[in-house]
Amino acid sequence: MENFRNKEVSWLSFNERVLQEAADPSVPLANRIIFLSIYSNNLDEFFRVKVAGLTHLVRLGRIDPDLIGGTDPQLVLDEIGAIVKDQRTRFEDLIAQIVDELKSENVFIKRYTELSPDQEIFVQEYFNRKVRSHIFPMVLDFRYKLPKLKDQVLYLAVELLQKEKASKYSIIEIPTKILPRFVKLPTEGDQVEIIFIDEIVRYGLPSIFRMFNLKEYHSYNIKVTNDAGLDLEDDLDTSYVNKINKSLKKRKQGPLVRFVYDKTIPEQMFRLIYTKLKLGRIQFLTPGGRYHYIKDFIQLPSLTFLKEEERHVQLRHHALIGKDRILSVLKKQDILLHFPYHSYDTIIDFLREASIDPKVETISITLYRVARYSSIVNALINALRNRKSVTVIVELQARFDEKSNIFWAEKLKEEGANVIFGFSEMKVHSKLCLVTRRNRKKEIEYYSTIGTGNFNEDTSKLYTDTYLLTGNGEIGREVEAVFAFLIKSYYIKAPEHLLLSPVTNREGIAACIERERLNALEGRKAFIYIKMNNFADKDLGEALLKAAEAGVTVRMLVRGMFTLHLDGKRGNGNIEARSIVDKYLEHSRYLIFFNNGDEKVYITSSDLQPRNLDRRVEVSCPILHKRLRKEIIDIFEIYWRDNVKARILEHSLANNYVQAQGEEPCRGQDEVYKYLKAKNEIREKSPRNQFN
């Protein structure tokens, strides 16, 4: 399949773009550190999930039908290994470079061998008071089995050289789950000096091992990555919640996928660990530097007072300026909220207003990932206490958020909410909220919120997402039908407006693509604009290539995985793809079709890949008002003009930046903010607004 590449390989190309941001000298140092930590965390999750899945297929001798660009999972693993090895070299170089650049900001990261006398006293006291009680060495011996090492835990492998005796070896868990990874050292003057908790543990090792009469000792960071997949038991007598809880416990004991170690570790010591951990069974043995879990670097900017790039001051939507009641506005017009440019307080206000409005009868919502201290959940609890009927669809298989979702689900149940746990075989990934209200005429009014991202006020400050708020009754009744389908699990009639996975989403999108192709063949103007997190569907990819060959202008903005192999051989030069990695995570998803001048525009919770289209509950919602359709198209075109943070997605995976050829620099995220802010300024200057 020469027109498509493997999706895991394309994901690594996305993570390469994150690494590019960490290396970019035009990015403030604090943000470069954050990008470096994001790269590290992304790669860990990639191994826990994607590589673990491929390894499982190899062990079973199976072929995954979703594998694109190569049907043998072992060949894919080999390619992943080569790419990760290449990226690792640059990653380690970047760590050293950033640690060196911190010195120019008067920030110094010190090893335990570099401490001043006063700092030695401080570290000794810190070790004795806070660290020592959490240190429990496991002695390594060829004769005995080594307990299983845990994922997301950092270890020191320690070589103990004794006087006139053979060396001993030990593994120590560094207590980063209990204590901070970085500790500020006492200093004179205005410079900041920091030490890793790893180094404090190293400093205290002689007191831990004093019984061994040490001549000297050496220590080396190691970590393991385990399979994080959920293995749900097929037990009819076990509730869905209990299945998830059981599976979460098993996750901690998942098979080993990767072993990362300090490349300076002695050969004999490595061989002992290799034997005890049975590392011969895994493919990914990764030599690294002195420190691992670089994701913890995300703590450094706040600890060192490094200045991050300023984020935009969030806006109140122009239609709500001077308005007290959101539902009253939605009776007259639909609005689009674009986060993080708009304030998420509007969503909280929407739910708060619904919770205290005496005429509101029901609130229904889907929750996939919620904030740690969720105002969304608190608003729902307030609605319950005000005698509203509240239904919450909670997705228990939101990866790495399962525990949090179970906690919030139980809290809502305690307050009297009707909590539904979706389907064990199909994730509910749609982002829906429906409020029903009975007006003075005893008629039911519908107010819907349909989005591209989770109901999560924390991530709304970091992710770009778009929500439609509408009082349209036709849309509301279709959203109500989706909730009925989720609650009662019966067949749903195909909605007229919404595209619903797994029922009509794929077919609806394919029909829109085909309509553009036919219009182009008849000599009419035709274009398709797509903005996605991931694109990895070969059927829709083939349809887009055929449309481009017919003369349709196809433009695609894809942040992450992109499996189309654009080498110029197909598409007649009419299909282009770009990716933007910037200070906000691009998460909003748009589908835009020219449709002979009567544009069809959708916002969607669904990426274009088989799992979203065929094996999840997803919703693509049409934007019915022409003014709002233009707004989505305008925003897409602003992003397409980006010549600062946009990269070209093509066959070489070079991630070359879009070049500004005599044009003014255009940074898409900044320009979108200016576009939305201008709407507010027009509204604020309006004479009508003076009387609101």
ZIVENNOR-V508444 format. One line per field, one symbol per residue. phi: phi as a letter, one per 40 degrees, with the letter a starting at -180 (. if undefined). burial: b if it has 9 or more other ideal C-beta (glycine too) atoms within 8 Angstrom, else e. A space follows every 50 residues. Layout:
phi = ???
burial = ???
This chain:
phi = .ccbbccccccccccccccdcccccccdddccccccccdccdcdcdccbc cdccccccccgbbccccbgicccccccccddcccccccccccccdccccc cdcccgbbbbcccbccdccccccccccccbbdcbbbcbccadcbccdccc cfbbbbcbbbcccgbccbbabbcccccbbccbbcccabgbcbbbbccdcc cdccddccbcccfccaabbacbabbbcbccbcccbccbcdcccccccccc dcbcdcbabbacccccdccccccdcccfcccbcbbbcbccbbfcdccccc dccbgcccccccccbcddcbcgbcbcccccccacbbbbccccccdccccd cccccbccccbbbbabbbbbccbcccccccccccccgccbbbcbccbcdg bcccccdccccccdchccbbcgbccaccbcbbabbbbbcccgccbbbbbb bcbccacccccbbcabbcbabccccdcccdcccccccbfbcbcdccbcbb cccbccccccccccccccccccgccaabbbbacababccccccccccccc hccbbbbbcbcabcccbgcbgfgcbbbbbbbacbccbcbbbbbcfggbdb bbbacbccadcccbbbcbbbbccccccccccccdcdccdccdbbbcbcca ccfcfccccccgccdbcdccccccccccccccccccdcccbc
burial = eebbbbbbbbbbbbbbbbbbbbbeeebbbbbbbbbbbbbbbbbbbbbbbb bbbbbbbbeeeeebeebbbbeebeebbebbbebbbebbebbbebbbebbe bbbebebbbbebeebeeebbebbbebbeeebbeebebbebeeeeebeebb bebbbbbbbbbbeeeeebbbbbbbbbeebebbbebeeeeeebbbbbbbbb bbbbbeebbeeeebeebebbbbbbbbbbbbeeeeeeeeeebebbbbbbeb bbebebbbbbbbeebeeebbebbbbbbebeebebbbebbebbbbbbbbbb bebbebebbeeeebbbbbbbbebeebbebbeeebbbbbbbbbebebbbbb bbbbbebeebbbbbbbbbbbbeebbbbebbbbbbeeebebbbbbbbbbee bbebbbebbebbbebebebbebeeebbbbbbbbbbbbbeeeeeebbbbbb bbbbbbbebbbebbbbbbbbbbeebbbbbbbbbbbbbeeeebeebebbbb bbebbbebbbebbbbbbbbbeeeeebbbbbbbbbbbbbebbbbbbbbbbb bbebbbbbbbbbbbbbeeebbeebbebbbbbbebebbbbbbbbbbeeebb bbbbbbbbbbebbbebbbbbbbbeeeebbebbbbbbebbbbbbbbbbbbb eebebebbebeeeeebbbbebbbebbbebbebbeeeeebeee
